[in-house]
């Protein structure tokens, strides 16, 4: 009977143990009650008669540290047949009540132990409240990026979870069926005592050292962080691909809508305008930027390239490569491209040839910005980089700080770099990204002292230690790296401290390979395992997120204040304009240039409105002034010395032919070009009453000079003009009396002008006559007295021989000299000849003028070729030929001017104006004054304020 009941109990227990409800797990009995694990069935078919005490090992793992718990040992329990069968129901109830108390006590004790363990772990964990800003906002906003509703739907519901739990009703029935096996004596009580002893045995764990616990906790924490980091990266990658597809569809115009500018692009435009507004970086500009500073070759450029995810900067081993500030605007876009502010070309950063072209273009721009005799430049190069997943921010890469000026550098290079760095860092809202080379001694750093001067409290400084892999290999004491990271080795304070690896020193490494190397290094680095570095302090990914978050935090805190400052500046400038220029419109430099450009073009067009008569009169008069001396001295006077008309005409023809072939056309073109210049200048400089604005004078003068310099007369004009002039001089036929009289008048004016000039020369030679000496109380010098006596002697010689030749003979010179010596005057023969030249010239011109009067009635004899007449008027014919040649030449030049040269000049003026329009330095130099500068400042401040307000509005909408 006893064996039958024992066998039945074994069958029931075996059925409970094997019933797993379709789930692969331990027996529910083992999970539910410690009592179940203490029950032994000696008569089970699979058990032996003498079975050793059951020892169940329970090992649990924490999700944080996975520390094994102590094994629980249960006491051996002996079982026997209960002979007392009376009141079995009361005994079973008492046993069940004991089980309830036991479970309740175990729960209370376990809860207390768990709470105590939790408090211990919490005390060991570092306080991360001060570093909450480092974790980007989107970590706290994962519910916006991850669809939690889909995850909730994917989880099993309450009914499914209930299926996983054991069936407590069946367990109760099993306990009921086992009621006969509980005796009121020792077996059940022994089981409960074994449970109590097992509970007490939990306190007998072998204590694990604190160091091992901390190591295990750190390993678990690191693995957990890496796990979530990979999860975040995977989610970011998926998000990046989705955003890329959306942006690509927008670019293709599927949605037929225009995308708004991103926040970072709007903010970068404001900074570009500010850079143009004040190249010296005015301290009033307090808008945030991320200023990247560091010692030369500390890895500034490499950090920027890791953040931009492209090798975009020129590289050199030990050579200064960053020669001017480079403003890099990072923003998100469908394609990884880069472009300059003043260029429309896009560089595809996924192609190596475009990367090489971009690096070359940056290097060329840097070298062009450096002035002669300098090494670095203050001119900022503006570059935008767009790509999927890029953190939005504006960074300014500055030239590396140096300690010594080497050969080939300007003497003031060190001071210039310091001044540039200070100018950017003194902005109270600028975020200073201080780059320190971890592979060199910290004591050799220069930039840390500079940064600590600009930001003593470290409220806007982020410290970055580069080349940590080399530092870990080379530094004997790892704690030194910890001191650097924690800021204990420097007097500099910082918001955050980061450690990064920017490659193995090979310039041909790709960004992806550097990322893999950096992640692998920090996974195996002792710096993380020994708690010298926290997980959030490593990798350029975390650095980029922290810098971007800090940048936008600073932007949100300061941008409205800066907008108010520019609003006040605008009000002050507008008030100043109204007080000084109440009736003038506010025109900036570009608008003034356009206004001046229109005026200049109108003045050039007005050249075409000049009448032909005005052109011809000016050309004829100017040409005669240029050639009259040659005609009188080299043609007329030599020919007039001949004895007869035949020789006179022959001499004139020969000399006119030589003159026409060699000099006359060239002189005529020069006269025409100078006349065009004079007329153009007259129109440009002519004041137009009240409409004249003297602010354009310098610009008009520069345009005139540059246009004249570029203009060249048509070379073929001389050849055609030579033929025309030669034909005009060959003609000797005077058709009417009017032309004859005009030629006489022309000759008289010319000879009288020459006679007046000769009289003036003689007066200067001999001094004033007696009338002027009495009236003006002047006297003659010794030389003038000598010349006066010589003049008197030579006049006597002419009176003796009115047909004297133009030159004195030697004996005549000797006679005059001896006559003067007889009166005590010593005279040089050269003085006698010079005086004779002027005396004879005056005598000849007076004689020619008398001859003109005689020829007034000679037109009749001219028509008869002076037959049967003693009057010869060949000189009149000569001057008529000259006059006619001048008229024909002036007409020809006028036609060329109005038909060709004025248009070519207008074209040159337009080209000059276009060149000046593209040259801002030229416009600044030529359009100056308080009015221009005030209008320029007013325009810039308005533009900055408007863009800042638009940016603030977009910022509020995004928030």
FENGI-V702109 format. One record per backbone hydrogen bond with DSSP energy under -0.5 kcal/mol. CO is the residue of the C=O (numbers start at 0). NH is the residue of the N-H. Records with the same first field share a line. If there is no record, write none. Layout:
BEGIN
CO=NH / NH
END
This chain:
BEGIN
0=4
1=5
2=6
3=7
4=8
5=9
6=10
7=11
8=12
9=13
10=14
11=15
12=16
13=17
14=18
17=19
19=22
22=24
26=29 / 30
27=31
28=32
32=36
33=37
34=37 / 38
35=38
39=41
40=43
43=46
48=50
55=57
56=58
57=59
59=68
61=65
70=72
80=82
82=84
84=87
86=90
87=91
88=92
89=93
90=94
91=95
92=96
93=97
94=98
95=99
96=100
97=101
98=102
99=103
100=104
101=105
102=106
103=107
104=108
105=109
106=110
107=111
108=112
109=113
110=114
111=115
112=116
113=117
114=118
115=119
116=120
117=121
118=122
119=123
120=124
125=127
127=130
128=131
130=133 / 134
135=138 / 139
136=139 / 140
138=141
140=143 / 144
141=144 / 145
145=147
146=150
147=151
148=152
149=153
150=154
156=160
157=161
158=162
159=163
160=163 / 164
161=164
165=167
166=170
167=171
168=172
169=173
170=174
171=175
172=176
173=177
175=178
177=180
178=181
180=182
182=187
184=188
185=189
186=190
187=191
188=192
189=193
190=194
191=195
192=196
193=197
194=198
195=199
196=200
197=201
198=201
199=202
200=203
201=204
204=206
208=212
209=213
210=214
211=215
212=216
213=217
214=218
215=219
216=220
217=221
218=222
219=223
220=224
221=225
222=226
223=227
224=228
225=229
226=230
227=231
228=232
229=233
230=234
231=235
232=236
233=237
234=238
235=239
236=240
237=241
238=242
239=243
240=244
241=245
242=246
243=247
244=248
245=249
246=250
247=251
248=253
249=252
256=258
261=265
262=266
263=267
264=268
265=269
266=270
267=271
268=272
269=273
270=274
271=275
272=276
273=277
277=280
281=284
283=285
288=290 / 430
289=291 / 395
290=292 / 432
291=397
292=434
293=400
294=297
298=302
299=303
300=304
301=305
302=306
303=307
304=308 / 309
309=311
315=317
318=320
320=322
322=376
324=326 / 380
325=327 / 396
326=328 / 382
327=329 / 394
328=384
329=392
330=386
334=336
335=348
336=385
337=346
338=383
339=342
345=347
346=337 / 348
347=350
350=354
351=355
352=356
353=357
354=358
355=359
356=360
357=361
358=362
359=363
360=364
361=365
362=366
363=367
364=368
365=369
370=373
376=324
379=381
380=326 / 382
381=340
382=328
383=338
384=330
385=336
386=332 / 389
390=392
392=329
393=289
394=327 / 396
395=291 / 397
396=325
400=295
403=405
405=408
409=412
411=415
412=416
413=417
414=418
415=419
416=420
417=421
418=422
419=423
420=424
421=425
423=426
426=429
429=431
430=290 / 432
431=433 / 461
432=292 / 434
433=435 / 463
434=294
435=437 / 465
436=439
440=443
441=444
445=448 / 449
446=450
447=451
448=452
449=453
450=454
454=457
457=460
459=431
460=494 / 495
461=433
462=497
463=435 / 465
464=499
465=437
466=470
467=471
468=472
469=473
470=474
475=477
476=479 / 480
477=480 / 481
478=482
479=483
480=484
481=485
482=487 / 488
483=486
495=462
497=464
498=538
499=467
504=506
505=508
509=513
510=514
511=515
512=516
513=517
514=518
515=519
516=520
517=521
518=522
519=523
520=524
524=527 / 528
525=529
526=531 / 532
527=530
533=536
534=537
536=498
538=542
539=543
540=544
541=545
542=546
543=547
544=548
545=549
546=550
547=551
548=552
549=553
550=554
551=555
552=556
553=557
554=558
557=561
558=562
559=563
560=564
561=565
562=566
563=567
564=568
565=569
566=570
567=571
568=572
569=573
570=574
571=575
572=576
573=577
574=578
575=579
576=580
580=583
584=586
587=591
588=592
589=593
590=594
591=595
592=596
593=597
594=598
595=599
596=600
597=601
598=602
599=603
600=604
601=605
603=606
604=607
605=608
606=609
610=614
611=615
612=616
613=617
614=618
615=619
616=620
617=621
618=622
619=623
620=624
621=625
622=626
623=627
626=630
627=631
628=632
629=633 / 634
630=634 / 635
631=636
634=638
635=639
636=640
637=640
638=641
643=647
644=648
645=649
646=650
647=651
648=652
649=653
650=654
651=655
652=656
653=657
654=658
655=659
656=660
657=661
658=662 / 663
659=664
662=666
663=667
664=668
665=669
666=670
667=671
668=672
669=673
670=674
671=675
672=676
673=677
674=678
675=679
676=680
677=681
678=682
679=683
680=684
681=685
687=690
688=691
691=693
692=695
693=696
695=699
696=700
697=701
698=702
699=703
700=704
701=705
702=706
703=707
704=708
705=709
706=710
713=716
714=717 / 718
715=719
716=720
717=721
718=722
719=723
720=724
721=725
722=726
723=727
724=728
725=729
726=730
727=730
731=733
732=734
735=739
736=740
737=741
738=742
739=743
740=744
741=745
742=746
743=747
744=748
745=749
746=750
747=751
748=752
749=753
750=754
751=755
752=756
753=757
754=758
755=759
756=760
757=761
758=762
759=763
760=764
761=765
762=766
768=772
769=773
770=774
771=775
772=776
780=784
781=785
782=786
783=787
784=788
785=789
786=790
787=791
788=792
789=793
790=794
791=795
792=796
793=797
794=798
795=799
796=800
800=803
808=812
809=813
810=814
811=815
812=816
813=817
814=818
815=819
816=820
817=821
818=822
819=822 / 824
820=823
823=825
824=826
827=830 / 831
828=832
829=833
830=834
831=835
832=836
833=837
834=838
835=839
836=840
837=841
838=842
839=843
840=844
841=845
842=846
843=847
844=848
845=849
846=850
847=851
848=852
849=853
850=854
852=855
853=856
854=857
857=861
858=862
859=863
860=865
861=864
863=866
865=868
872=876
873=877
874=878
875=879
876=880
877=881
878=882
879=883
880=884
881=885
882=886
883=887
884=888
885=889
886=890
887=891
888=892
889=893
890=894
891=895
892=896
893=897
894=898
895=899 / 900
896=901
899=903
900=904
901=905
902=906
903=907
904=908
905=909
906=910
907=911
908=912
909=913
910=914
911=915
912=916
913=917
914=918
915=918
917=919
918=922
919=923
920=924
921=925
922=926
925=927
928=932
929=933
930=934
931=935
932=936
933=937
934=938
935=939
936=940
937=941
938=942
939=943
940=944
941=945
942=946
943=947
944=948
945=949
946=950
947=951
948=952
949=953
950=954
951=955
952=956
953=957
954=958
END
